[in-house]
């Protein structure tokens, strides 16, 4: 994750994490002060003012694939 221009950087998953499960989607918060990233394995990463609400890969029996972040 990189920030350009006036975009704020709030964080990103580690290189090890993204090499196992590339980030498929990003969704900004309504305030523009945070975002969520979605990994192919169903992991969700929350940064800035984006609350963490859980992730599909933590649900028992989840087999994926995950294709979008809403």
C-alpha positions in Angstrom: 0.0 0.0 0.0 1.4 3.4 -1.0 -0.1 6.9 -0.6 0.3 9.5 -3.4 -0.6 13.1 -3.5 -2.8 14.1 -0.6 -4.0 10.5 0.1 -3.3 9.5 3.7 -1.5 6.3 4.6 -3.0 4.4 7.5 -1.2 1.0 7.1 -1.1 -2.2 5.2 -0.6 -5.9 5.8 2.9 -7.3 6.0 4.8 -8.5 2.9 4.5 -12.1 4.3 0.8 -11.8 4.6 0.2 -10.4 1.1 2.5 -12.9 -0.5 0.2 -15.7 0.8 -3.0 -13.9 0.0 -2.9 -10.9 -2.3 -5.2 -8.0 -1.6 -8.2 -8.1 -3.9 -10.2 -5.1 -2.9 -10.0 -1.8 -1.0 -12.9 0.2 0.4 -12.6 3.6 1.9 -14.6 4.8 4.9 -17.2 7.5 4.4 -15.0 9.9 6.2 -12.0 9.2 4.0 -9.9 8.6 7.2 -9.6 4.9 6.8 -10.0 1.8 4.6 -10.4 -1.9 4.7 -8.4 -4.3 2.5 -9.7 -7.7 1.5 -7.3 -10.7 1.0 -8.0 -13.5 -1.4 -8.1 -15.9 1.6 -11.0 -13.9 3.2 -8.8 -11.9 5.6 -10.0 -8.4 6.2 -7.6 -5.7 7.4 -9.0 -2.4 8.9 -6.9 0.8 9.1 -7.5 4.4 10.2 -11.1 4.9 11.4 -12.4 1.7 9.6 -13.8 -0.6 12.3 -12.9 -4.2 12.2 -16.1 -6.2 11.9 -14.8 -9.7 11.4 -13.7 -11.7 8.3 -15.0 -14.6 6.3 -11.9 -16.7 6.9 -12.8 -16.7 10.6 -16.2 -18.5 10.0 -16.1 -22.2 10.7 -16.4 -24.1 7.4 -15.4 -21.2 5.2 -13.9 -22.4 2.0 -14.0 -19.2 -0.2 -13.3 -17.8 -2.6 -13.9 -14.2 -1.6 -14.3 -11.9 -4.6 -15.5 -8.5 -3.3 -15.6 -6.1 -0.3 -18.9 -4.3 0.5 
